[in-house]
Amino acid sequence: MKELIIKSSDPKMIFSQIHSCINGEMRQEWGETVLTFDNEIGKGIIRTISFNWGVSLIDCDMTLYEETKIIFDNEKLSPIEFIFITEGFLNYSENNTSSYTTLAQFQNTIISPKRSAKNTFLFPKGVKLKVNFIRIIRKEYLKKKNNNICYLNDLLVTLFNDNVGDDAYQHGGSFSLRIADEIKLLNNVQDSGMLRSLSLEGRLYLILSLQLLEHNNFVEKMNLPEAISKEDISKIHKLTSYIVDHISEDISINILSSESGLSPKKLQLGFKILFSKTVNEYIRQLKLEISRDYLKNTDLSVSEIVYSIGIKSRSYFSKIFFEAYAILPTDYRKHLKNKNSSLS
């Protein structure tokens, strides 16, 4: 495992230390610092940009070839970090212990460690990771005219006004595709110069406002229409077993809604978050994967396989199988038999 200890909260100093560890090419343009690397450590892009009032962005899009631990060991009070992962996952420990919290994809996370805590992130090996850190130095942000901190919920008001750092705070909130969509737009800004800086700053504040809104609704036990809870995610995971057990039946969204207690809209949102597919797309893919295994590992006829996975038309099955695998079911089985014959 690689380990990097960072002694500063300043984004430029953080980048300098990361650069010395990862190497790669570092460039600066329009106020952004961008580190690109493709070597034995991994492949990816890390960038940072700082704005007024103690607000900065660190954005990572990378895959590391070795598990890597980054420890922020700073005597000063650490910034409040608004973290959102659009691909992959991270593990977090407030004080570099063996006990980690997993920061999940699409989950809104807010972290504020104690002063002098060894704020630790464990980056996984071989996992494509896209993560945004919006970092706020509270003392600087409170100088901002019309910061309107007083209008936040009591928890966040206390957090922003804490200049001592006696207490740690960690929020693992709802899962939100709205925030994910806005981060995608942030990462796709193509402007240059002043237009780019303004676009990035505007989108950053929009994302931050959505993260604050999610926190408020989570604390007030309200649901955003585009958010989903851990409990909902757990119910959807259980549904995947139900779908496998009833794959030969006609599985409708209404049946799954009744089985899980989730609304059809919440079901669609959950499947999109977990599997990047609608409910029907997920079921169809599962039917195809099961049929492929049957073709490979059993002597069932194609008609028997079609019946066993709950598809009524053999011609429709052949059509969607070909769309998925670029080969007809009968040809796929022949290919497997010929391959096995050549090996015997």
Disulfide bonds with the S-S distance in Angstrom:
none
